Amino acid sequence: MRRPARLEEIARSHPGVAEVYAMQAGREERVMVRPDAVDDFGAELIAREVARQVSAELTYPGQIRVTAVRESRATAVAG
């Protein structure tokens, strides 16, 4: 359980990150960024930087996929 917690800490240290989920026993990490604080290019940079930092700081067998998700939604209700 230590590795997924450290994966989440690494991603949370970046500005603009709203939520982080380590999934599949730490093989995949989803980084949700705030769409008002991070643009599409910034989300890509965050994914690359988190992956680089994970490679530098952690030892693990195989690969860890880092996905940055930037999503904005608009909802309106009539009536």
C-alpha positions in Angstrom: 0.0 0.0 0.0 3.0 2.3 0.3 3.6 2.7 -3.4 0.1 3.8 -4.4 0.1 6.4 -1.6 3.5 7.7 -2.8 2.2 7.8 -6.4 -0.7 10.0 -5.2 1.6 12.3 -3.2 3.8 12.9 -6.3 0.9 13.9 -8.4 -0.8 16.1 -5.7 2.4 18.1 -5.4 1.8 19.7 -8.8 -0.3 22.9 -9.1 -3.7 22.6 -10.7 -4.3 19.0 -9.6 -7.7 18.4 -8.1 -7.9 14.7 -7.5 -5.6 11.7 -7.9 -6.4 8.0 -8.1 -3.9 5.1 -8.2 -5.6 2.2 -9.8 -4.8 -1.4 -10.7 -2.5 -2.0 -7.8 -0.5 1.1 -8.7 -0.1 0.2 -12.4 -2.1 3.2 -13.5 -2.6 6.7 -12.1 -5.4 9.1 -13.1 -4.7 12.7 -12.4 -7.7 15.0 -12.5 -6.8 18.6 -13.2 -8.9 21.8 -12.7 -9.9 23.0 -16.1 -10.0 26.6 -15.0 -6.4 26.4 -13.8 -4.8 24.1 -16.4 -5.1 24.1 -20.2 -4.8 21.1 -22.5 -1.1 21.7 -23.0 -0.6 22.0 -19.2 -2.4 18.7 -18.6 0.0 17.0 -21.0 2.9 18.6 -19.2 1.6 17.4 -15.8 1.3 13.9 -17.1 4.9 13.9 -18.4 6.3 15.5 -15.3 4.5 13.1 -12.9 5.7 10.1 -15.0 9.3 11.5 -15.0 9.2 12.1 -11.2 7.8 8.6 -10.6 10.6 7.1 -12.6 13.2 9.0 -10.7 11.8 8.4 -7.2 10.2 5.0 -7.1 11.4 1.5 -8.0 8.8 -0.8 -9.5 8.6 -3.7 -11.9 7.1 -3.0 -15.3 5.4 0.3 -16.3 3.1 2.8 -14.6 0.7 4.7 -16.9 0.0 8.3 -15.9 -3.2 9.8 -17.4 -4.1 13.5 -16.8 -7.8 14.2 -17.3 -9.0 17.8 -18.0 -12.8 18.0 -18.2 -15.3 20.8 -18.1 -19.0 20.4 -18.0 -21.9 22.8 -18.5 -25.4 21.8 -17.3 -28.6 23.9 -17.5 -32.1 23.0 -16.3 -35.2 24.4 -17.9 -38.5 24.6 -16.2 
